[in-house]
Amino acid sequence: MNTKRSTSIGAVLSAACGRKDFEYELIGDDKILITDVTHSTAAVLPGALFVCVTGENVDGHELAQRAIDAGAVALLVERHLPLDIPQIVVADTRKTQGTIAAAFWGFPSDDLLLIAVTGTNGKTTTSHLLGSILRQHGLRTEVMGTLSGSRTTPESTDLQRQLAQFIDRNVQAVVMEVTSHAMVLHRVEGTHFALAIFTNLTPEHLDFHGTMERYFAAKASLFTSSYTSVGIVNYDDVHGRLIADTHEIQCFPFSLHDVQNISASASSHEFTWKTHQVKVNVGGKFNVSNSLAAVTAAVQLGVSETDIVAGLAAAETVPGRFEQVRASSGFDVVVDYAHTPDALQRVLLAARDVVGVKHRVLVVFGCGGDRDSEKRPHMGAIAAEFADYVVVTSDNPRSESPAAIAQNIIDGIGTHGANTIVKTEIDRRLAIQLALNSAKSGDIVVIAGKGHEKNQTIGNNVLPFDDVAIVREILGVVA
């Protein structure tokens, strides 16, 4: 497959309808050749089919002329536009564009070992661990997700193009994170996965989904024959058991009961799986579950136990996922993306496992603005209960007042952690410095919320900010 393609509208429609029934009306010449499918006017190149998506803020139909001026030769629309250009009229362009794009690119998921990973927490780590295993197995493997693009799961037109590009580069396997937003917004339409992994489900994105029931339904919709025939599910999570018990596809469970002798530090975790002693260079005991998700998927994909163990051992630290910042300070420092109540609790419990009861857990965190305000007091309560020293600071406040967000967090602390020291420092750099200056030998400092992110969004400004780099700067560590 070559990503420089030229295919007639008629051929694309025929291929698309061969995979999924949908009604359409074609107005214009079906022999017109198209060279790409895109929903973005910024990405239109000569010969493109432009998709007019009706969004919350912008109606793509109003951008059709701009797309034509940029070189678009056809449109996918929900209503006929008074423009002299071929138009495919469908009921829902967002839902249809994935199948159209997949058909144009020759359904690239057919030619890849494509694995989906979904869940509230652990998607990124699980994806990277499985990617390492598949490389050990001899497959040219790419990982797509939070660390690889502006969206965890790309829009469907971008996704199909990227999968086609992978094939042109002789990539054989792709492990990709699939979000609940992606399912609701049809970003993986036209895609079929060899298997799908479910890590866990806790409250998140309720500003988008409204209820936990809708959030779960979005995640669970991946585990249907429309997208895959095999599920790998976390049996330690009630939602994983629900997927296994109620969905039509074959599901294989994983559980912490599958392993023994679990131990963890700030830089690695270990366990016994079958007859193998497994060591993974990713800190935090909670990451054992993510390793097991990768292990169980690899078994179903036919990977040998030897390659599984070696692949886990070869896995590199995942940026911003219990990432240890090494220093000669006498205490540990880890940076983690934890930005939900459950994730923060898991990280703090993992930190407690590292230092025990004789030393302290210090945490620096805030909450994002314009997102899930209900979780803020819960995170405050969790921080005070599971840490000894809490610094409440700013995360990505966006359009909200950082001080108001911090107060929402403080309001949740109440009587939790009566002996916990709680400080507020809105300036995130000063907050990190405060925690580091307060840490003593044997302690662990957890800097939570932003993880791998390299910027901080304050109002309309996106400013450079890297938690790991700030820690190194304060401690005088050379990267």
C-alpha positions in Angstrom: 0.0 0.0 0.0 1.3 3.4 -0.9 0.0 6.4 0.9 0.1 8.4 -2.3 -3.2 7.2 -3.6 -5.8 8.2 -6.2 -9.1 6.4 -6.2 -12.5 7.2 -7.7 -15.4 8.2 -5.4 -17.4 5.4 -6.8 -14.8 2.8 -5.9 -14.5 4.2 -2.4 -18.2 4.1 -1.8 -18.5 0.6 -3.2 -15.7 -0.6 -0.8 -17.2 1.2 2.2 -20.7 -0.2 1.6 -19.1 -3.7 1.3 -18.0 -3.4 4.9 -20.8 -1.5 6.5 -24.3 -0.7 5.3 -25.2 3.0 5.2 -27.5 5.1 3.1 -26.1 7.8 0.9 -26.9 10.0 -2.1 -24.2 10.9 -4.5 -24.6 14.1 -6.3 -22.1 14.5 -9.1 -19.6 12.4 -11.0 -18.6 9.1 -9.2 -15.5 8.9 -11.5 -13.9 11.9 -9.9 -10.5 10.8 -8.4 -9.7 11.7 -4.8 -6.3 11.6 -3.2 -7.1 11.9 0.5 -9.9 12.1 3.0 -9.8 14.8 5.7 -12.1 16.7 8.1 -9.6 19.6 8.6 -9.4 22.5 6.3 -5.8 23.0 7.4 -5.0 19.5 6.1 -6.7 19.8 2.7 -4.4 19.1 -0.3 -5.3 19.1 -4.0 -7.6 16.2 -4.7 -9.0 15.7 -1.2 -12.5 14.6 -0.2 -13.4 17.1 2.5 -15.7 15.9 5.3 -18.1 18.6 6.7 -18.5 17.6 10.3 -21.0 19.3 12.5 -19.3 20.1 15.7 -20.2 21.8 19.0 -18.5 25.1 18.0 -18.0 24.9 14.2 -20.2 23.5 11.4 -17.9 22.1 8.8 -20.5 22.8 6.1 -19.6 26.4 6.5 -16.0 25.7 5.7 -16.7 23.8 2.5 -15.8 26.7 0.2 -12.5 27.2 2.1 -11.7 23.5 1.6 -12.5 23.8 -2.1 -10.3 26.8 -2.4 -7.5 24.7 -0.9 -8.0 22.0 -3.4 -10.8 19.7 -2.3 -12.6 18.0 -5.2 -15.5 16.4 -3.4 -17.4 16.7 -0.1 -19.0 14.4 2.4 -22.0 16.3 3.8 -25.2 16.0 5.8 -27.1 18.3 3.5 -26.6 19.3 -0.1 -24.7 22.5 -0.5 -25.1 25.0 -3.4 -21.6 24.2 -4.7 -20.6 22.8 -8.1 -18.7 19.8 -6.8 -19.5 16.2 -6.2 -21.1 15.6 -2.8 -21.9 12.4 -0.9 -24.9 13.1 1.4 -25.2 11.0 4.5 -27.1 11.2 7.8 -24.1 11.6 10.0 -20.7 12.6 8.6 -18.8 12.1 11.8 -20.0 8.5 12.0 -19.5 7.8 8.3 -16.1 9.4 7.7 -14.2 6.6 9.4 -15.5 4.0 7.1 -15.1 6.2 4.1 -11.5 6.9 5.0 -10.8 3.3 5.8 -12.2 2.3 2.4 -10.1 4.9 0.7 -6.9 3.7 2.3 -7.7 0.0 1.6 -8.9 -0.9 5.2 -5.3 -0.7 6.7 -6.4 -2.5 9.9 -6.8 -5.6 7.9 -3.0 -5.6 7.2 -1.8 -4.9 10.7 -1.8 -6.7 14.1 -3.9 -4.0 15.7 -4.5 -4.0 19.4 -6.8 -1.5 21.3 -6.3 -0.6 25.0 -9.0 1.2 26.9 -9.9 2.0 30.5 -9.6 5.0 32.8 -6.1 4.4 34.1 -3.2 2.3 32.8 -3.8 2.6 29.0 -0.4 4.3 28.2 1.7 2.0 30.4 -0.1 -1.2 29.2 0.3 -0.1 25.6 4.0 0.5 26.0 4.6 -2.8 27.8 2.8 -4.8 25.2 4.6 -2.9 22.5 7.9 -4.0 24.1 6.8 -7.6 24.2 5.8 -7.6 20.5 9.1 -6.1 19.5 10.8 -8.9 21.5 8.7 -11.3 19.5 10.2 -9.9 16.3 7.4 -7.6 15.1 8.0 -4.1 13.9 5.7 -2.4 16.4 4.3 1.2 16.9 2.5 2.5 19.9 -0.2 5.2 19.5 -1.7 7.2 22.4 -1.3 10.0 24.9 2.4 10.3 24.2 2.3 10.2 20.4 -0.2 12.9 19.3 -2.4 15.8 20.2 -5.3 13.4 20.7 -4.9 10.1 22.5 -7.0 8.5 19.8 -6.8 10.5 16.5 -9.9 11.5 14.6 -10.9 8.8 12.2 -9.6 10.4 9.0 -6.2 11.0 10.6 -6.2 7.5 12.1 -6.8 5.7 8.8 -4.1 7.7 7.1 -1.6 7.0 9.9 -2.3 3.3 9.8 -1.7 3.3 6.0 1.6 5.2 6.6 2.6 2.5 9.1 2.1 -0.2 6.5 4.2 1.8 4.0 7.0 1.8 6.6 6.7 -2.0 7.0 5.2 -1.8 10.5 3.6 -5.1 11.4 1.8 -4.4 14.8 0.2 -1.3 16.4 -0.9 -1.0 20.0 -3.2 2.0 20.4 -5.1 3.6 23.2 -8.8 4.0 22.5 -10.6 6.5 24.7 -14.3 6.8 25.6 -14.4 10.0 23.7 -13.1 8.1 20.6 -15.9 5.6 20.9 -18.7 8.2 21.3 -17.2 10.3 18.5 -16.8 7.3 16.2 -13.0 7.8 15.8 -12.4 4.0 15.3 -15.2 3.4 12.8 -13.8 1.4 9.9 -11.2 -0.2 12.2 -11.0 -3.8 13.4 -8.8 -4.9 16.2 -7.1 -8.3 16.7 -8.1 -7.9 20.4 -9.1 -5.2 22.8 -7.8 -4.7 26.4 -9.8 -3.3 29.3 -7.7 -2.0 32.3 -10.2 -0.5 34.8 -13.0 2.1 35.2 -13.2 4.9 37.7 -15.0 8.3 37.6 -13.5 10.5 34.8 -14.8 12.6 31.9 -18.2 12.9 33.5 -18.4 16.5 32.2 -18.6 14.8 28.7 -20.5 11.6 29.5 -22.8 12.9 32.2 -23.0 9.6 34.2 -20.8 6.6 35.0 -23.3 4.4 33.2 -22.8 6.3 29.9 -19.0 6.4 30.5 -19.0 2.6 31.0 -21.2 2.1 28.0 -18.8 4.1 25.8 -15.8 1.9 26.9 -17.8 -1.3 26.7 -18.9 -0.6 23.1 -15.4 -1.4 22.0 -15.9 -5.0 23.1 -18.4 -5.9 20.3 -18.0 -7.8 17.1 -18.1 -4.5 15.2 -14.6 -3.8 16.5 -13.0 -7.1 17.7 -13.6 -10.7 18.4 -11.4 -11.0 21.5 -11.3 -9.1 24.8 -8.7 -9.1 27.5 -10.4 -7.8 30.7 -9.4 -6.9 34.2 -11.3 -9.4 36.5 -10.3 -7.4 39.6 -12.6 -4.6 38.3 -16.3 -5.1 38.4 -16.6 -3.4 35.0 -14.2 -5.9 33.6 -16.3 -8.8 34.9 -19.4 -7.1 33.4 -17.8 -6.9 30.0 -16.8 -10.6 30.2 -20.3 -11.7 31.4 -22.5 -9.6 29.0 -20.7 -9.2 25.7 -20.8 -11.4 22.7 -17.1 -11.7 22.1 -14.7 -14.1 23.7 -13.1 -12.6 26.8 -9.9 -13.7 28.7 -9.5 -12.4 32.2 -6.4 -11.3 34.1 -6.1 -10.7 37.8 -3.6 -10.1 40.5 -4.5 -13.6 41.8 -2.6 -14.9 38.7 0.8 -13.9 40.2 2.7 -14.2 43.4 5.6 -12.5 45.2 4.7 -9.0 44.2 7.1 -6.3 45.1 7.8 -2.8 43.9 10.2 0.2 44.2 10.2 3.7 42.8 11.9 2.4 39.7 10.6 -1.2 39.1 8.1 -3.9 40.0 8.5 -7.7 40.2 6.3 -10.7 40.5 6.3 -14.4 39.8 4.2 -15.5 36.8 3.8 -19.2 36.3 7.5 -20.4 36.7 9.0 -17.0 35.7 10.4 -14.3 37.9 9.4 -11.1 36.1 11.0 -7.7 36.5 9.7 -4.6 34.8 11.5 -1.3 34.9 8.4 0.7 35.8 7.9 1.7 39.4 4.7 1.3 41.5 2.9 -1.8 42.7 -0.3 -0.8 40.8 1.6 -1.3 37.5 1.6 -5.0 38.1 -2.0 -5.0 36.8 -0.9 -3.2 33.7 1.9 -5.8 33.1 -0.6 -8.6 33.5 -2.9 -7.0 30.9 0.0 -7.0 28.5 1.0 -10.5 29.4 -2.5 -11.9 28.9 -2.9 -10.2 25.6 0.5 -11.5 24.4 -0.4 -15.0 25.3 -3.6 -14.8 23.2 -1.5 -13.4 20.4 0.7 -16.5 20.4 3.8 -14.9 21.9 6.1 -17.3 23.8 6.5 -17.1 27.5 10.2 -16.5 27.0 9.6 -13.5 24.7 6.9 -12.1 27.1 9.3 -12.1 30.1 12.2 -10.7 28.0 9.9 -8.1 26.5 8.8 -6.9 29.9 12.4 -6.8 31.1 13.4 -4.7 28.0 10.6 -2.2 28.5 11.8 1.4 29.1 10.3 3.7 31.7 7.1 5.3 30.4 7.3 9.1 30.6 5.2 10.6 33.4 4.0 7.2 34.6 5.5 6.7 38.1 8.7 8.1 36.4 11.5 8.2 38.9 13.7 11.3 38.7 17.1 10.0 39.9 19.0 12.3 42.3 21.5 11.9 45.1 19.2 13.7 47.5 18.5 10.7 49.8 14.8 10.7 48.9 12.9 9.4 45.9 11.0 11.6 43.5 8.4 10.3 41.1 6.4 12.2 38.5 3.0 10.7 37.6 0.1 11.6 35.3 -2.4 10.7 38.1 -5.3 13.2 37.6 -8.3 11.3 38.9 -9.2 10.3 42.5 -8.5 6.6 41.9 -5.2 7.2 40.1 -4.0 9.6 42.8 -4.9 7.0 45.5 -3.1 4.2 43.6 0.0 6.3 43.2 0.1 7.4 46.9 -0.4 3.8 48.0 2.4 2.7 45.7 4.6 5.4 47.2 3.7 4.2 50.7 4.8 0.7 49.7 8.2 2.2 48.7 8.9 4.1 51.9 6.9 2.1 54.5 5.6 3.7 57.7 8.9 5.1 59.0 9.2 7.7 56.2 6.9 10.2 54.6 5.0 10.5 51.4 4.9 14.1 50.1 2.6 15.0 47.2 2.3 18.0 44.9 -0.8 18.2 42.8 -3.7 20.3 41.5 -6.7 19.8 39.2 -7.4 21.0 35.7 -9.7 23.8 34.9 -12.9 23.4 32.8 -12.9 19.7 33.6 -14.8 17.5 36.1 -15.0 20.0 39.0 -16.7 17.3 41.2 -13.5 15.3 41.5 -11.5 18.1 43.2 -12.7 17.7 46.8 -12.4 13.9 46.5 -8.7 14.3 45.4 -8.1 16.6 48.3 -9.5 14.1 50.7 -7.4 11.3 49.2 -4.2 13.3 49.3 -4.7 14.2 53.0 -5.6 10.6 53.9 -2.7 8.8 52.0 0.1 11.4 52.2 1.9 13.0 55.1 2.6 16.3 53.4 0.4 17.8 50.7 1.1 20.9 48.6 -2.0 22.0 46.6 -1.0 23.9 43.5 -2.0 24.7 39.9 -2.3 22.1 37.2 -3.8 23.4 33.9 -6.3 26.0 35.1 -7.3 27.0 31.6 -10.1 29.6 31.9 -10.7 29.1 35.6 -9.1 30.8 38.6 -6.2 28.7 39.9 -6.9 29.9 43.4 -10.6 28.8 43.2 -9.6 25.4 41.9 -7.2 25.0 44.8 -9.9 26.0 47.2 -12.2 23.3 45.8 -9.5 20.8 46.6 -8.9 22.2 50.1 -12.7 22.1 50.8 -12.5 18.3 50.4 -9.8 17.7 53.0 -12.0 18.3 56.1 -11.0 15.9 58.8 -9.1 13.6 56.5 -5.5 13.1 57.6 -5.7 15.0 60.8 -1.9 14.8 61.1 -1.2 15.6 57.5 0.6 18.9 56.7 -1.3 20.8 54.0 0.1 23.8 52.2 -1.1 25.8 49.2 1.2 27.3 46.7 -0.4 28.2 43.4 2.9 28.7 41.5 3.6 25.1 40.5 7.4 25.6 40.3 7.5 27.0 43.8 5.1 24.2 45.0 7.5 21.6 43.7 10.4 23.4 45.3 8.6 23.6 48.6 8.0 19.8 48.6 11.6 19.0 47.6 13.0 21.3 50.3 10.7 19.6 52.9 11.7 16.1 52.0 14.1 14.1 54.2 16.2 11.1 53.7 14.0 8.0 53.1 11.0 10.0 52.0 9.3 10.0 48.6 8.0 13.0 46.8 5.1 12.4 44.3 4.4 15.2 41.7 1.1 14.3 40.2 -1.3 15.4 37.5 0.7 16.5 34.5 3.1 13.6 34.1 4.6 13.7 30.6 3.1 17.1 29.6 5.6 19.8 28.6 3.3 22.8 28.9 0.9 24.4 31.3 -2.3 26.1 30.1 -3.2 29.3 32.0 -6.0 31.3 30.5 -5.3 31.5 26.7 -1.6 31.0 27.3 0.3 27.7 26.8 3.5 28.1 28.7 6.5 25.7 28.8 6.4 23.6 31.9 7.9 20.1 32.5 7.6 18.6 36.0 10.6 16.3 35.4 12.8 19.2 34.1 11.8 21.4 37.0 12.8 18.7 39.5 16.1 18.2 37.9 16.8 21.9 37.8 15.9 22.3 41.5 18.0 19.3 42.6 20.8 20.1 40.2 20.5 16.9 38.3 22.0 16.5 34.8 19.5 14.7 32.5 
